Every structure is written in structure tokens, then in C-alpha cells.
Amino acid sequence: MEPENLTRVSEFVLLGLSEEPDLQPLLFGLFLSMYLITVFGNLLIVLAVSSDSHLHTPMYFFLSNLSFVDICFTSTTIPKMLVNIQTQSKVITYEGCITQLYFFILFVVLDDFLLTVMAYDRFVAICHPLHYTVIMHPQLCGLLVLVSWIMSALNALLQSLMVLRLSFCADLQIPHFFCELNQMVQLACSDTFVNNLVMYFVAVLVGGGPLTGILCSYYRIVSCIHAMSSAQGKYKAFSTCVSHLSVVSLFYVTSLGVYLSSPATHNARSSATASVLYTVVTPMLNPFIYSLRNKDIKGALKSLISKSSIHFGFIPVYGYSNTHRRDST
């Protein structure tokens, strides 16, 4: 490519999910609702775990971290999309696009690592219950989360630096509602062989490694459950994995479905629409999946809500009534 055909990039254009003007208010309302539900639901999980001492266990420690990451994950893409719809502007700066790309990769990979850590936690709890507290001590739990953060940050940094080396032509339209890595690489005018090589190698490593860990953990879990003699013990052991298994299935089925089907459809807009499943829907459903079948979480949420009601509702009324009685006497 000749140098004169290249341009200094200052901004990209995010085409979004649809360019139909009549659909924009509907998209704004839909995504605003899903974003608020996601933030509120996951925030409740974090507050419930932190406020209830009975939930200060490795399983709920990892769950609260997952909920926090889900809040950050959706906050990386949805607010910018809502602002673009509201202002009727599809522009995102080059720096803003690279920043969004970095944090999107960071949190999606971190989600993957945390799900793997949670699978290992379930394996230890079911297969080695007598040594659970010894193996899953607070230092190890903190170390597992810290290593997940570091590996995710390094991967996101690598991918972002690989994009920074690319040169772009005049066509800077991204057929997506956020700066997606594959779409940005396809827009480049310079040679993208190294980028594609690194991108697919890391995808296999970062995606396949945790998935293998999850499958191995559940293989051992199924073996341990099968070896149990008590039917009640089997049911109790399996019930502790249902929520996590549902979230893992939802995460991998939606994300793998999007990236495996996109080369076949050759339609970037369809791929962008499908990606809503794992970028928005999955983080939104996670709090419901973990709370509906979990008595501990539901109890902690009820306690948290009742404390909030007392703090914000009943105390001022009680104070007012006491003052009123003193004044009347």
C-alpha cells in the first residue's frame, strides 16, 4: 500500500446495531434498561456478599469479584453506545477506541479466568471437602484473583499494542457498537499477518486453556458425585454447581457461537447483533442465576434490603415522632 493512501487516524465511526432512525429510541430504551438491571443486580451481589459475614467464603468471594467485573465489562461498551444514540453521533476518537478495546479485552478475559477459578473451587469443595478450608485459604484465593487480573491486563496490553502498530486508510467505519478487535484489524491497510497470528494464538490459549480447566474440574466433580453412596449427598453436591455451570454454559455458548458463526455469515452487522448475547445479556442474567437458586444469597439480599429500608425509611420517621412527642409535652 502506497504511503499517500494512508491517513493519520483521529477518530472512528461506530455504525452500531442499526442505522434506521426509527429504531434508535427503541435501542436506547432497551440497552439503558439492560444496563441498569446489570449494574443494579451485580452491585446487589457485591453488597450482599460484603455485608453478610456468613458469605465470607471462597465461593462467594469469587462470585463478588465476577459481579464486579461484569459491571466493569458492560460499562466499557454500553454507556458510549447510549451517548452516541442520544447525541446522534457515531464518532469515537482513536484514543477512546484503543482505550475501549483494552478494557473490553481485559474484562472479557478476566470473566473467563474467574469462571475457571470458580470451577476449581467447586472441585475442591466437592472432591476434597475435609481439606477445603486448608486448600482454599484466603491467601490462595487472593492470589488466584490477582494472577487472573495480571494475565488479563497483559493480554489486553499486548492486543492493544498490536493494533497501535497498524496503519488505517480513509474507510474508518466499524460495523459494530464498540471497538471490536477483529473489526479494527480488518480496517487496516498495513500488513495484518502478525496481528491475525497473535490474535488467533491468544484466542486459543486464553479461551481454550480456561475451558480445558473447567472441563477437567467438572469431569472430576462428576466422578466424585457418581462415587457418592447417598442420593441426598449427590443432589446436594450437584446443586452447588448448577448456578456456576449455567453461567459457564451461557458464557461459552454465546461467545463461541458468535465467533464461530461470523466467518460463515460474512455479515458484520449480524455478528454485532449476536455479540449482544455475551456482552450484555450474559452479565445481566448472572445475578438472577446465582440468586434464584441460592438460599444464602437470597437471605443476604433480604437482610441487605431490610437494613437499607430501616436506615433510609424508618429511622427518620421514628426520630420525627420522638421529637413531636417531646414538643407536645
N, C-alpha and C positions, 0 to 999 in steps of 0.2 A: 504494500500500500504506500502510495506516494505521500510525503510529508504534508503537501499542501491540502490533501483531502482530510487531514486530521484537524480537530478543533480543540481549543482549550475548554474543558468542561467546567461549567459553573453551576449547572442545575440539570435535573432530570424531570421528566413528566410521568407521573403515575396515572395510568389510564383508568385504574380502578376496576370494579366488577362490571360496571355498565356505564355507557355514555348517554343513555336515554335520560333526558331531563325529568320526565315524569316519575322515574324510579328513584331519583335522588332523595326526596323526603322519606320514602319508604325505607331505603337503605340506611339513612341516617337514624331513623327511629329504631329500626331493627338492631343495628350494631350498637347504638347507645344503650339499649335495653340489655343486650347480651353482655356488654362491657360492665355495666353497673352490677348485674347479677354475679358476674365472675369476680369482680373486686370485692363486693359485699360478702359473697359466700365464702371465698377463700380467706378473707380477713376475719370472719367469724371463727373459722377453723383455727387460725393462728392465735386469736384471743382466747378461745376456749381451752386450747392446749396449754397456753402460758399461764392462765388464771387458775386452772384446776391441778392441784398437786398430785392427784391420782393419775393424771395423764403424763406425768414427767417420766416417761419410759422411752426406750429407744424407738419403738414403733411410732409413737406419736411425735417424737422429736423429728423423725424423718418426714412424717406427714405434714407437720407445720412448715418445714423447710420447703417441701413440694408446693404447698399452698402459697407461700411467699414468692417462690419462683414463678408460679402460674400468674400471679398478679403482675409481676415484672414482665413476663412473657407477652401478655396481652397489651400491657401498657406501652410496649415497644412499637406496636403497629396501629392499633385501633384509634387512639387519640389523633394521630396525624391524619388518618383516613377521615375521621369525623370533621376535623378542621378543614380539610380540603373540600368536603361536601358543603359545609356551611359557608365557606368563603368563595365557593365556586372556582377554586383554583386547584390545579392538579400538580403544581410545581413543588419540587423538593430540592434543596440545594445539594451540591455534590458532597460537601462535608456532612450534611444531615443524612444523606443517603448512606454514606460509608459508616456513619455512627449507628444508624438504624440496623444496617447489615450486621455490624459487630455484635450488638446486643441481642439481635434476633438469634444469631447462631449460638451465642453464649447461653441463652436461656433454654433454647430447644435441646441442646446437647446436655445441659445441666439437668433438665427434666428426665432425659434418658438415663443418665448416671444415677439419679436419685431413685428412680424406679428399680434399677438394678440393685442398689444398696438395700432397698426395702424388701426385695425378693430374698436377698441373703439373710436379712433379719428374720424373715418368716421361716426360712430353712433352719436357722439356729434354734428358734423358739419351738418348732415342732419336732425336729430330729434330735436336739440336744437340750431338752427343757431343764434338766437339773443343772446344767452348766451355762444356762442362758445369761444370767447376770454376771457371771465371771467373764464370758467371752465378749458380750456386748456391753462392756463398761463404758462410762461416759467419755473417757479419753479416746477410745476406738471410734465411737460414734462421731465425735467431733472431728477426728482425723479423716474419716471416710467422707464427711461433708466437705471438709477443707480441700482434700485431694480432688473431689469432684469439681469444686469451684476452679481450682488451679488448672486442671486439664481442660475444662470448658473454655476458660479465658485464653489459654494458649492456642487452642484450636481456632477460636474466633479471631484472635490476633493474626494467626497465620493466613486464614482465608481472607481477611480484610487487607492485609499487606499484598497478597497475590492480586487482588482487584486493583489496588493502587498502582501497580506497575502497568496496567493496561491503558491503551490509548483508545479514544472513542471518536466516532465520526459525527456527522450532523444529526443523524437519527438517534435521539435520546429518549424515546418513548418506551417506558417499561409497562408491558401489558399485565399489570398486577396492582394490588392495592398497597404493597410495600416493596422495598428494595430487596428482591429475592436474588440470591447468589447466581443461580443458573441463568436467569434472565439478563442480569448485568453482564455476565461473561459472553452471552450471545450477542450483545450490543457492541462489543469491542471490535475495533478494526485491526488491532495488532494481533500477533500470533497468540492463540489461546491454548496451545497444546499442553504447556506446562500447567496452566490453570485447571484444565479439564482432568489432567492426570492426578494432580494433587486433590482436586475436589472429589473425584470418584474413589481414590485411595482412602482418603479420610472418611468418606461416607461409609465405605465398607468396614473400616477399622472402628470408627466411633459408633456406627449403627449395628454392625454385626457382632462386635465384642460384647457390649451390654446385653444384646438379645441372646447371645450364647450363654452368658452368665445367668440370665433369667430362666432360660430353658433348663439349664443344668440344675438350678436351685429347685425348680418345680418338679423335675424328674426325681430328685432325692426326696422332696416333700411327698409326692405321690407314693413312692416306695415306702416311706415311713408310715404314712397313713394306712396303706394296704397291710402293713405288718401288725397294726394295732388289733387287738382282740375284741375290744369293746366297740359296739356300734355307736354309742353315745360319744366315746372318745374320738372316733373317726369324724363324726358330724361336727363336734366342737373344734377339732383341728382344721377341718376344711373350711368351716365358717369364718375363721380368722384370715383366710386367704382370698375369700370371694371378692371383697372390695378391691384389693390390690390387683387381682387377676383381671377384674373388669376394666380397671383403669389402664393396665398394660395392654390388654386386647384393643381397647378403644384407641390408644395412642399409636400402636404399631399398625393396626389395620388401616386407619385413616391416613397416616403419614406414608406408609409403604404403598397404599393404594394410589395416592396422588402421584408419587414419583415414578411408579411403575407404569401407570396409565398415560402419563403426559407424553412420552415418546410415541405412543401408539395413536393418540388422538391428533397430534400435531396442532392443537388448538390451545394457545397460551391462555386465552380468556376462560376456557373451560377448566384448565388446570388451576387458575387463580380462584375460581368459584369453588372447586373441590377442596382447595387448601384451607378454606374457612373451617372445614371439619376439625382439623388438628390444631389450627392456630387460634380458634375462637370457641368452637363447640366443646372440644375436649376439656380445656381448662374450666369452662363454665359448668360442666357436668360433674367434675371431680368432687366438689364439696357435697353434692347430693348423693353420689355413690358411696362416699365414706361415712356420711351421717345417717342415711336412711336405715341401714342395717346394723349400725353400731350403737349399742345402748350407752356406752361410756361417752361417746361424742354427743349424743342426744341429751344425756343428763348434764354434761358440762355446758352445752348451749342453753338449756333451760335455766341453769343456775346463773349463767352469764347474763341472760336476758332479764331474769328476775332482779339481779343486783343492779343492772342498769335502770330498770323501772323504778326501783326504790330510790336510787341515787338522784334520778332526774325528775321523778314524779311525786313520790310520796313524802320525801323529806321537806321540800318547800311548803307543802300543804300542812304538814304537821307543825312546822315552825310557825306558820301563819296562825294556825288555830291556837297555839300556846300564847302567842303574843296578844291575840284578840281577847283571850280569857283574862290575861293579866291586865289589859287596858280596861276591861269591863269591870274588874274588881276595884 
